[in-house]
Amino acid sequence: MISATIKNVDLEFETDEALFSPRGIDAGTMFMLSVVDFLPGDKVLDLGCGYGVVGILAAKLIGEENVIMCDISEQAVDFAKRNAGLNGVPDIDIRLSRDYDQVEENDFTLILSNPPYHADFSVPKRFIELGFKKLVLGGKMIMVTKRLDWYKNKLISVFGGVTIYRINEYFVFVAEKRSQTVKKKKKVKAGLSRKLQRKSGG
């Protein structure tokens, strides 16, 4: 059992050794959450939810009806559902899905993901390209990885800009959808400090 307090919310999670980061919440996930505000009116997709940290926190802050969680792993989905109940938000919509295959909605304001580091880039490529279409105007895709160049270039090519936070060995990317079509303009704003600062989108 993992216990944590995130954004002043007390949480508990059951995990399994077969799942990602089973003995403690992953540092990258914590850094990603440090630059995100969940606000009234948000609709959140926790993409690759694992045992449920991001989506369950969001549900506690903005309501379970405003959160969808998905993962390709049946075991992860089972633990996420168990943990949703454990944390008092049992009605979160949690789906078994290869990225967006079972996610037909196109009205998210936030898509958050800690993509698999060791997969080839075809996985995050789909996350980013298809995620752009799933966001409302002004919606944001937020990702955390240990790799800079590929993610920076890909997010700029799709969204037209990106804000980057460097926190220890991690990079948190925040890309805002500012048009209905992929933008050609390339722009990057990088916040390469260790301080956890809130910055405006690209």
ABEGO torsion letter per residue (X at the ends): XBBBBBGGBBBBBBBBAABBGAABBBAAAAAAAAABBBBBGBBBBBBGAEAGAAAAAAAAAAEAAABBBBBABAAAAAAAAAAAAAAGBAABBBBBBBEAAABABAABABBBBBBBAABBAAAAAAAAAAAAAABBBGBBBBBBBABAAAAAAAAAAAAGBBBBBBBEABBBBBBBBABABBBABBBBBBBBBABBBBBBBX
